[in-house]
Amino acid sequence: MNEHHETSSNPYEDEQQIPYASWEENKPPEQEKEAAPSSTPQLLPSAASTLPGVVPQAPQWYGHYPYAAPVVPQHVAPARQNSYLQGLAITTIICSALLLIIGLAGIPATIITFSNTYFSIDENSAGVFFSRQALYLTGTILCLAGGGLSLFHAIRSLLKKPSTTVVLPPFWVLLIPYVLVLAGLFAIEAIGGEIPLVLLMLLFLILVSPLAGAAFMSLSLRALPVKAATTWRRLTVAFVSGATAPFFLVALLYFFVNAGLLFALYSCTDANPAPYCANGDQLLSTTFILIAIIGPIIIATITPLLLTFYIRKVQRASEALLLGLACGTGFGIMEGAFMAGTAYHNWVGILLTSLGMVILNGTGTALVALGWYHVLNADHRHLPKAFGYWLWAVGQQIVFYLLSIAALVIAPIDNFLNAWKVSLGTGIVSLYEIGYTAVVMIVAGLFLYLLQRLRKEETLSAVVVPSSPEEVAPPSTKAVVSSPEVSSDVSETSSDV
């Protein structure tokens, strides 16, 4: 049989085919050296993840053979001190030192005032004595304690030490000592021991307002979302800033107003009286406008002024509201201590003044601080909302002062409110006290409603929608190397004011 043999175009057809494995075994030494892979070390993902400062990378694929991606170490830049926060810390150190000096000078001044007044006290001057002594003692303690704590936090801020998150006990835990202090005031009043037990009476007077403020702060903190938590550094500076500078400015303002009114009344008794003396209604209207309208506007506006210097570092509306509440609570404690001293013989009056001043000033300052947050924060700028919060704060202050003055000045209203009275032990509750309590409760209820609204808004904004699974792109060098923003965030957190 003749076989037809076609010539193939492959010249190597007749060569013996050598398998791949056999070729590897029979390879000469020279070829092994040429074919040997480079000695570049490759790190497995599990080994790379254990090294410090190294970000594990997913294996890259080329054709069918994986090769390790270039490993770029992530070097975190050292924390840098923010110049703005550093300036605030230095300013806080200076102001804290001034507060300590004022507190140290207030100790002998309070002792001298107490010694000169106590032995000449009578029923007519007892209210003035207790109000002044309660105010002096509260101011001295706040200057010493607040100045020391602010100085401590400011130094830690310069050293870039972080501050811990604020944690307050439950509302009822702080309410128990407040009730015990009120019970002590009731017992002293029942036995008529205000003058013999003057030191114990002054102790209760300076404790009642801070305990009411702490209880209201705890209640508000738990009504806000968890993300509203702030640091002790910010809360301390906010509280001390509200209890010192704004209160001293308002006290100085009322001093000039009272001096002007006294000068006006003195001019009316002169041989040549001023023209306005012939129109008593005009003088009364001017006084009423100054005290009931212009005064509340100034109080609500200037109380959180020091807070605005570092509120631009606050990133959440709820935290701004909390800091404003602390600032207003400090102001309310000072005002409550002064007014509670005038009601030294009535524990019901002390209860209403201490609680009322804390809630009224605390909520008003919180609203104004929230408005400043919407003005100064570029990401959440909302000018109509800021104006609305300011108008809310000023409106409740004006309504409160209008009702108080109208009840004391207008004779028919005063007679009607004081006609109905109920005795609670040694305390007497009239329709005026009931109306006062109703106004304070309405203010607190509206504020708690606002807290619930903020809680819902921030809870909804915190919900993150899970992203769909996508193919992971090869990471670039820009994504691996840490950016300057990371280090600035670290410094801002560690050196907040």
C-alpha positions as CSV (number, residue, x, y, z in Angstrom):
1,M,0.0,0.0,0.0
2,N,1.3,3.3,-1.1
3,E,1.2,5.9,1.6
4,H,0.9,9.4,0.5
5,H,3.2,11.6,2.6
6,E,2.5,15.3,2.5
7,T,5.3,17.6,3.2
8,S,4.7,19.7,6.2
9,S,5.6,23.3,6.4
10,N,6.9,22.7,9.9
11,P,10.6,22.1,9.8
12,Y,10.6,20.7,13.4
13,E,7.9,18.2,12.9
14,D,10.3,15.2,13.1
15,E,11.9,16.4,16.3
16,Q,11.1,14.6,19.5
17,Q,8.7,16.7,21.6
18,I,10.0,17.2,25.1
19,P,7.4,17.7,27.9
20,Y,7.5,20.9,29.9
21,A,8.5,19.1,33.1
22,S,11.3,17.2,31.4
23,W,12.6,20.3,29.8
24,E,12.8,21.9,33.3
25,E,14.7,18.9,34.6
26,N,17.1,18.8,31.6
27,K,17.7,22.5,31.6
28,P,21.5,23.4,31.7
29,P,22.8,25.4,34.6
30,E,23.3,28.5,32.4
31,Q,19.7,28.5,31.5
32,E,18.6,28.0,35.1
33,K,20.4,31.1,36.1
34,E,18.9,33.1,33.3
35,A,15.3,31.9,34.0
36,A,15.6,32.3,37.8
37,P,13.2,35.0,39.1
38,S,14.5,38.1,40.7
39,S,15.2,38.0,44.4
40,T,12.7,40.8,45.2
41,P,11.0,39.9,48.4
42,Q,7.3,39.5,48.3
43,L,5.1,40.0,51.3
44,L,2.0,38.0,51.8
45,P,-1.2,40.0,52.8
46,S,-1.3,38.2,56.1
47,A,2.3,39.1,56.9
48,A,2.0,42.6,55.7
49,S,-1.0,43.2,57.9
50,T,1.0,42.4,61.0
51,L,3.7,45.0,60.3
52,P,3.1,48.4,62.0
53,G,2.2,51.3,59.7
54,V,1.6,49.1,56.7
55,V,-1.8,48.9,55.0
56,P,-2.6,45.4,53.7
57,Q,-3.3,45.4,50.0
58,A,-5.4,43.0,47.9
59,P,-3.4,40.8,45.4
60,Q,-3.2,42.2,41.9
61,W,-3.8,39.9,39.0
62,Y,-2.0,39.9,35.6
63,G,-3.2,37.2,33.3
64,H,-3.3,34.1,35.4
65,Y,-0.5,34.8,37.9
66,P,-0.9,36.9,41.0
67,Y,1.7,39.3,42.1
68,A,1.9,41.4,45.2
69,A,1.0,45.1,45.0
70,P,3.7,47.6,46.0
71,V,3.5,48.2,49.7
72,V,3.6,51.9,50.7
73,P,3.9,52.4,54.5
74,Q,1.4,54.8,56.0
75,H,3.2,57.3,58.2
76,V,0.8,59.3,60.4
77,A,2.1,62.8,60.7
78,P,2.5,64.1,64.3
79,A,-0.4,66.1,65.7
80,R,-0.1,69.8,64.9
81,Q,-1.4,72.4,67.3
82,N,-4.2,74.4,65.6
83,S,-3.3,78.1,65.7
84,Y,-6.9,79.1,66.4
85,L,-7.3,76.7,69.3
86,Q,-3.9,77.6,70.6
87,G,-4.9,81.3,70.7
88,L,-8.1,80.4,72.6
89,A,-6.1,78.3,75.1
90,I,-3.7,81.2,75.8
91,T,-6.7,83.5,76.2
92,T,-8.4,81.1,78.5
93,I,-5.2,80.9,80.6
94,I,-5.1,84.7,81.0
95,C,-8.8,84.9,81.9
96,S,-8.5,82.0,84.3
97,A,-5.7,83.8,86.1
98,L,-7.8,86.9,86.4
99,L,-10.6,84.9,87.8
100,L,-8.3,83.3,90.4
101,I,-7.1,86.8,91.4
102,I,-10.7,88.0,91.8
103,G,-11.6,85.0,93.8
104,L,-8.7,85.4,96.1
105,A,-9.5,89.1,96.6
106,G,-13.2,88.2,97.2
107,I,-12.4,86.0,100.3
108,P,-11.3,88.9,102.6
109,A,-14.0,91.2,101.1
110,T,-16.7,88.7,101.9
111,I,-15.4,88.1,105.4
112,I,-15.2,91.9,106.1
113,T,-18.7,92.5,104.7
114,F,-20.2,89.6,106.7
115,S,-18.5,90.8,110.0
116,N,-19.7,94.4,109.5
117,T,-23.3,93.5,108.7
118,Y,-24.1,90.5,110.8
119,F,-24.1,92.2,114.2
120,S,-26.3,95.1,113.0
121,I,-28.8,92.9,111.1
122,D,-32.6,93.4,111.7
123,E,-35.8,92.3,110.0
124,N,-35.7,95.1,107.5
125,S,-32.1,94.5,106.3
126,A,-32.1,90.7,106.5
127,G,-33.1,90.2,102.9
128,V,-30.4,92.5,101.7
129,F,-27.8,90.8,103.9
130,F,-28.7,87.3,102.7
131,S,-28.9,88.2,99.0
132,R,-25.5,90.0,99.1
133,Q,-23.8,87.3,101.1
134,A,-25.2,84.5,98.9
135,L,-24.1,86.4,95.8
136,Y,-20.6,87.2,97.2
137,L,-20.0,83.6,98.3
138,T,-21.3,82.1,95.1
139,G,-19.2,84.5,93.0
140,T,-16.1,83.8,95.0
141,I,-16.5,80.0,94.8
142,L,-17.2,80.2,91.1
143,C,-14.1,82.4,90.5
144,L,-11.8,80.1,92.4
145,A,-13.2,76.7,91.3
146,G,-14.1,77.8,87.7
147,G,-10.9,79.7,87.2
148,G,-8.8,76.7,88.5
149,L,-10.6,74.2,86.3
150,S,-10.4,76.5,83.2
151,L,-6.7,77.0,83.8
152,F,-6.2,73.2,84.1
153,H,-8.1,72.5,80.9
154,A,-6.3,75.3,79.0
155,I,-2.9,74.0,80.0
156,R,-3.9,70.5,78.9
157,S,-5.1,72.0,75.6
158,L,-1.7,73.6,75.0
159,L,0.0,70.3,75.7
160,K,-2.4,68.6,73.2
161,K,-4.0,66.3,75.8
162,P,-7.4,65.0,75.0
163,S,-10.4,65.7,77.2
164,T,-12.9,63.1,78.4
165,T,-16.6,63.0,77.4
166,V,-19.1,64.6,79.8
167,V,-21.0,62.0,81.9
168,L,-23.6,63.1,84.4
169,P,-25.5,61.0,86.8
170,P,-29.2,60.5,86.2
171,F,-31.7,63.3,86.8
172,W,-33.2,61.8,89.9
173,V,-29.8,61.3,91.6
174,L,-29.1,65.1,91.4
175,L,-32.7,65.8,92.4
176,I,-32.3,64.1,95.8
177,P,-29.8,66.5,97.3
178,Y,-31.8,69.4,95.8
179,V,-34.9,68.2,97.7
180,L,-32.8,67.7,100.9
181,V,-31.5,71.3,100.7
182,L,-35.1,72.5,100.4
183,A,-36.1,70.4,103.3
184,G,-33.3,72.0,105.4
185,L,-34.5,75.5,104.4
186,F,-38.0,74.5,105.4
187,A,-36.7,73.2,108.8
188,I,-34.7,76.4,109.5
189,E,-37.7,78.6,108.6
190,A,-40.0,76.5,110.8
191,I,-37.9,77.1,113.9
192,G,-37.1,80.7,113.0
193,G,-33.3,80.0,112.9
194,E,-32.3,82.1,109.9
195,I,-30.2,84.5,112.0
196,P,-28.8,82.1,114.6
197,L,-28.0,79.5,112.0
198,V,-26.8,82.1,109.5
199,L,-23.8,80.0,108.2
200,L,-26.0,77.0,107.6
201,M,-28.6,79.2,105.9
202,L,-26.0,80.7,103.6
203,L,-24.7,77.2,102.7
204,F,-28.1,76.1,101.7
205,L,-28.7,79.3,99.7
206,I,-25.5,78.8,97.7
207,L,-26.2,75.1,97.1
208,V,-29.8,75.3,95.9
209,S,-29.2,76.9,92.6
210,P,-26.2,74.8,91.5
211,L,-28.1,71.6,92.3
212,A,-31.1,72.8,90.3
213,G,-28.8,73.6,87.4
214,A,-27.1,70.3,87.5
215,A,-30.4,68.4,87.6
216,F,-31.7,70.3,84.6
217,M,-28.4,69.8,82.7
218,S,-28.6,66.0,83.3
219,L,-32.2,65.9,82.1
220,S,-31.4,67.9,78.9
221,L,-28.3,65.8,78.2
222,R,-30.3,62.6,78.2
223,A,-33.0,64.1,76.0
224,L,-30.4,64.9,73.3
225,P,-28.9,62.2,71.0
226,V,-25.7,60.3,72.0
227,K,-23.7,62.3,69.4
228,A,-24.5,65.5,71.3
229,A,-21.9,64.5,73.9
230,T,-19.3,67.1,74.5
231,T,-16.0,67.2,76.4
232,W,-15.5,68.4,80.0
233,R,-13.1,71.0,78.6
234,R,-15.7,72.7,76.4
235,L,-18.5,72.4,79.0
236,T,-16.3,73.9,81.8
237,V,-15.3,76.9,79.7
238,A,-18.9,77.4,78.6
239,F,-20.2,77.3,82.2
240,V,-17.6,79.6,83.6
241,S,-17.9,82.0,80.8
242,G,-21.6,82.4,81.4
243,A,-21.3,82.7,85.2
244,T,-18.6,85.4,85.3
245,A,-18.2,88.0,82.5
246,P,-21.9,88.3,81.3
247,F,-23.2,88.5,84.8
248,F,-20.7,91.2,85.8
249,L,-21.6,93.2,82.7
250,V,-25.3,92.9,83.4
251,A,-24.8,93.8,87.0
252,L,-22.8,96.9,85.9
253,L,-25.5,97.8,83.4
254,Y,-28.2,97.7,86.1
255,F,-26.0,99.7,88.4
256,F,-25.9,102.5,85.9
257,V,-29.6,102.2,85.2
258,N,-30.4,102.4,88.9
259,A,-28.0,105.3,89.4
260,G,-29.7,107.1,86.5
261,L,-33.1,106.6,88.0
262,L,-32.0,107.8,91.4
263,F,-30.5,110.9,89.8
264,A,-33.7,111.5,87.9
265,L,-35.8,111.2,91.1
266,Y,-33.4,113.4,93.0
267,S,-33.7,116.0,90.3
268,C,-37.4,116.0,90.6
269,T,-37.1,117.0,94.3
270,D,-34.8,119.9,93.5
271,A,-35.9,123.6,93.6
272,N,-35.7,123.7,89.8
273,P,-37.1,120.3,88.7
274,A,-36.4,118.9,85.3
275,P,-39.2,119.1,82.6
276,Y,-39.8,115.3,82.7
277,C,-40.8,115.5,86.4
278,A,-44.1,117.1,85.4
279,N,-45.0,114.0,83.4
280,G,-44.8,111.1,85.8
281,D,-46.3,108.7,83.3
282,Q,-43.5,109.3,80.8
283,L,-40.8,108.6,83.5
284,L,-42.6,105.4,84.5
285,S,-43.0,104.3,80.9
286,T,-39.3,104.9,80.2
287,T,-38.3,102.9,83.4
288,F,-40.7,100.1,82.4
289,I,-39.2,99.9,78.9
290,L,-35.6,99.9,80.2
291,I,-36.3,97.1,82.7
292,A,-38.8,94.9,81.0
293,I,-37.8,95.1,77.3
294,I,-34.3,96.5,76.8
295,G,-32.9,94.6,79.8
296,P,-34.0,91.1,78.7
297,I,-32.8,91.8,75.1
298,I,-29.3,92.7,76.4
299,I,-29.3,89.7,78.8
300,A,-30.3,87.2,76.2
301,T,-27.8,88.6,73.6
302,I,-24.6,89.1,75.6
303,T,-24.7,85.9,77.8
304,P,-23.3,83.5,75.1
305,L,-20.9,86.1,73.6
306,L,-17.8,84.4,74.9
307,L,-19.1,81.1,73.7
308,T,-19.2,82.3,70.1
309,F,-15.4,82.5,69.9
310,Y,-15.1,78.7,69.8
311,I,-18.5,77.6,68.8
312,R,-17.2,77.5,65.2
313,K,-15.3,74.3,66.2
314,V,-18.6,72.7,67.1
315,Q,-19.8,70.3,64.4
316,R,-23.3,69.5,65.6
317,A,-26.3,71.6,66.5
318,S,-27.1,69.5,69.6
319,E,-23.7,70.1,71.0
320,A,-24.0,73.8,70.4
321,L,-27.3,73.7,72.3
322,L,-25.8,71.8,75.2
323,L,-22.9,74.3,75.5
324,G,-25.3,77.2,75.4
325,L,-27.4,75.5,78.1
326,A,-24.2,75.2,80.3
327,C,-23.4,78.9,79.7
328,G,-26.9,80.0,80.6
329,T,-27.0,77.7,83.6
330,G,-23.9,79.5,85.0
331,F,-25.6,82.8,84.6
332,G,-28.8,81.5,86.1
333,I,-27.0,80.2,89.2
334,M,-25.5,83.6,89.9
335,E,-28.8,85.4,89.4
336,G,-30.7,82.7,91.4
337,A,-28.3,83.0,94.3
338,F,-28.9,86.7,94.5
339,M,-32.7,86.4,94.2
340,A,-33.0,83.4,96.5
341,G,-31.3,85.5,99.3
342,T,-34.1,88.0,99.1
343,A,-36.6,85.2,99.8
344,Y,-34.6,83.8,102.7
345,H,-37.7,83.6,105.0
346,N,-39.8,81.7,102.4
347,W,-38.6,78.3,101.2
348,V,-41.3,78.2,98.5
349,G,-39.9,81.5,97.1
350,I,-36.4,80.1,97.2
351,L,-37.6,77.0,95.3
352,L,-39.3,79.1,92.6
353,T,-36.4,81.6,92.1
354,S,-33.6,79.0,92.0
355,L,-35.4,76.8,89.5
356,G,-36.9,79.6,87.5
357,M,-33.7,81.5,87.0
358,V,-31.8,78.4,85.9
359,I,-34.5,77.2,83.4
360,L,-35.2,80.7,82.0
361,N,-31.6,81.8,81.5
362,G,-30.4,78.3,80.6
363,T,-32.9,77.7,77.8
364,G,-32.6,81.3,76.5
365,T,-28.9,81.1,76.2
366,A,-29.1,77.7,74.6
367,L,-31.4,79.0,71.9
368,V,-29.1,82.0,71.2
369,A,-26.0,79.7,71.1
370,L,-27.9,77.5,68.6
371,G,-28.6,80.6,66.5
372,W,-24.9,81.5,66.6
373,Y,-24.1,78.0,65.4
374,H,-26.3,78.5,62.3
375,V,-24.6,81.8,61.7
376,L,-20.9,80.8,62.1
377,N,-21.1,77.2,60.7
378,A,-20.7,77.4,56.9
379,D,-22.1,73.9,56.4
380,H,-25.2,74.5,58.4
381,R,-25.8,78.2,57.8
382,H,-29.4,79.1,58.2
383,L,-30.0,82.8,59.0
384,P,-33.8,82.7,59.3
385,K,-33.6,79.8,61.7
386,A,-30.9,81.7,63.8
387,F,-33.1,84.8,64.0
388,G,-36.0,82.7,65.0
389,Y,-34.1,81.1,67.9
390,W,-32.9,84.5,69.0
391,L,-36.4,85.9,68.9
392,W,-37.7,82.9,70.9
393,A,-35.1,83.5,73.6
394,V,-35.8,87.2,73.8
395,G,-39.5,86.7,73.7
396,Q,-39.7,84.4,76.6
397,Q,-37.4,86.7,78.7
398,I,-39.7,89.7,77.9
399,V,-42.9,87.8,78.7
400,F,-41.4,86.7,82.0
401,Y,-40.3,90.1,83.1
402,L,-43.5,91.8,81.8
403,L,-45.7,89.4,83.9
404,S,-43.5,89.9,87.0
405,I,-43.5,93.7,86.8
406,A,-47.2,93.9,85.9
407,A,-48.1,91.7,88.8
408,L,-46.1,93.9,91.2
409,V,-46.8,97.4,89.8
410,I,-50.4,97.3,88.6
411,A,-52.6,97.5,91.7
412,P,-55.7,95.6,90.5
413,I,-53.6,92.7,89.2
414,D,-51.5,92.6,92.4
415,N,-54.6,92.5,94.6
416,F,-56.2,89.8,92.5
417,L,-53.1,87.5,92.4
418,N,-52.4,87.9,96.2
419,A,-56.1,87.5,97.2
420,W,-56.0,83.7,96.9
421,K,-53.3,82.0,99.1
422,V,-52.5,78.5,100.2
423,S,-50.3,77.7,103.2
424,L,-47.6,75.0,102.7
425,G,-46.2,74.7,106.2
426,T,-44.3,78.0,106.7
427,G,-44.5,78.8,103.0
428,I,-47.4,80.6,101.4
429,V,-48.3,80.0,97.8
430,S,-50.5,82.7,96.1
431,L,-51.9,82.8,92.6
432,Y,-48.8,84.8,91.6
433,E,-46.5,81.8,92.5
434,I,-48.8,79.5,90.7
435,G,-48.6,81.7,87.6
436,Y,-44.8,81.9,87.9
437,T,-44.5,78.2,88.1
438,A,-46.8,77.7,85.1
439,V,-44.6,80.1,83.0
440,V,-41.4,78.3,84.0
441,M,-43.0,74.9,83.2
442,I,-44.1,76.1,79.8
443,V,-40.6,77.4,79.0
444,A,-39.1,74.0,80.1
445,G,-41.7,72.1,78.1
446,L,-41.0,74.0,74.9
447,F,-37.3,73.5,75.3
448,L,-37.6,69.8,75.8
449,Y,-39.8,69.6,72.7
450,L,-37.0,71.3,70.8
451,L,-34.5,68.7,72.2
452,Q,-36.7,65.9,70.9
453,R,-36.8,67.6,67.4
454,L,-33.0,67.8,67.3
455,R,-32.8,64.2,68.5
456,K,-34.9,63.0,65.6
457,E,-33.1,65.2,63.0
458,E,-29.7,64.0,64.0
459,T,-30.8,60.4,64.3
460,L,-32.2,60.5,60.7
461,S,-29.1,62.2,59.4
462,A,-26.8,59.6,61.0
463,V,-28.4,56.7,59.1
464,V,-26.0,55.5,56.5
465,V,-27.4,53.6,53.5
466,P,-25.2,50.5,52.8
467,S,-23.5,50.7,49.4
468,S,-23.8,48.0,46.7
469,P,-20.9,45.6,46.4
470,E,-18.5,46.8,43.7
471,E,-15.2,45.6,42.3
472,V,-12.4,46.9,44.4
473,A,-10.1,49.1,42.3
474,P,-6.4,48.9,42.7
475,P,-5.5,51.4,45.4
476,S,-3.3,54.3,44.3
477,T,-0.4,55.9,46.2
478,K,-2.5,58.9,46.9
479,A,-5.1,56.8,48.8
480,V,-2.5,55.0,50.8
481,V,-0.3,58.0,52.0
482,S,-2.0,59.9,54.8
483,S,-3.2,63.3,54.0
484,P,-2.7,66.5,56.1
485,E,-6.4,66.5,56.9
486,V,-5.9,63.4,59.1
487,S,-3.3,65.0,61.3
488,S,-5.3,68.2,61.6
489,D,-8.3,66.3,62.8
490,V,-6.2,64.6,65.4
491,S,-4.9,67.9,66.6
492,E,-8.3,69.4,66.7
493,T,-9.7,66.6,68.8
494,S,-6.7,66.5,71.2
495,S,-6.6,70.2,71.7
496,D,-10.2,71.3,71.7
497,V,-11.1,74.2,74.0
